[in-house]
Amino acid sequence: MKKYTDTGKKDTRSGFGAGLVLAGRENPKVVALTADLKPSVKMGDFAKEFPDRFVECGIAEANMVGVASGMALTGLVPFCGSFAEFITGRVYDQIRQEVSYGNTNVKLASSHAGITLGEDGATHQTMEDIALMRALPGMVVLVPCDYNQTVQATLAAARYEGPVYLRFGRPSVPNFTDPDEPFEIGKIYNLNPGTDVTLVATGHLVWEALKAAEQLEAEGISAEVLNVATIKPLDSKTILESVGKTGCVVVAEEHNAQGGLGEAVAGVLAAGRPAPVEFINGGDRFGESGTPAQLMEAYGLDAAHIVAAARKAIGRK
């Protein structure tokens, strides 16, 4: 099995902040807007370096998206930064009408996603955002797995012409991908070839899938690990090729059971290569307060649960 090294835990929201500064240097049309959350979404460095390209909209997320849509129509490349719960739940109508239906070049930068937001609890956590964004025509949905990949995904989003939803989080997590590997929208990254089971994971769950693959290897089980950093458009070809080898799948995500990566992969399998599939997700429930580690364990989103699901999927072949 290929070994990955944690080079130091970092939060993916800081990867976004670093990537946004690089995008701003690369393209003078990149602008940033936030809804009274500049420190939380790591837009401070961008605002300091490009003060004339930063807009503080106050606690008015719907207005922020409307302003960004207008900016995009003038040729600018706006990034709207807020918590995932606020930028999707509070603003869905504006996103649907002005960004998706209008096909404007707006980037929705979504921090504090999933239950790993932690102690803030259910009102600030969101486990439904991927479902909401996947449902919108033309919306690209990106969920990078660590700091390095989030830097590159931010640059890719800035270069892409069209609406993008970019999801990242608050907790410090292992940083293990190549910092120089360019991010390709629509590509699944095969982190570890395997023959017995395919582990499909996204975001914070990618590292857990790699840990699970190590544990399975110790049992004599060869697990292929796919990092799905682009949930929409989904790289169906890579999924089908992998399952063609392994014959079964586990899908792991920090999201509810409905409308996320699991259902997207199940749709691919149903249409192209039916196979046993097990799901690791937050089920049909809201979040709750606790540390990120406590919540990952409580919701069954850790390596141990992925290992158990892999055994079950193999047993169903």
Secondary structure, DSSP 4 states (H G I P E B T S, - for coil): ---------EEHHHHHHHHHHHHHHH-TTEEEEESS-TTTTT-HHHHHH-GGGEEE--S-HHHHHHHHHHHHHTT-EEEEEEEHHHHHHTTHHHIIIIIITTT---EEEEES-SGGG-TT-TTT--SSHHHHHHTSTT-EEE--SSHHHHHHHHHHHHHSSS-EEEE--SSEE---S-TTPPP-TT--EEEE--SSEEEEE-TTHHHHHHHHHHHHHHTT--EEEEE--EEES--HHHHHHHHHHHS-EEEE-SS-SSSSHHHHHHHHHHHH----EEEES--S----SS-HHHHHHHTT-SHHHHHHHHHHHHHT-
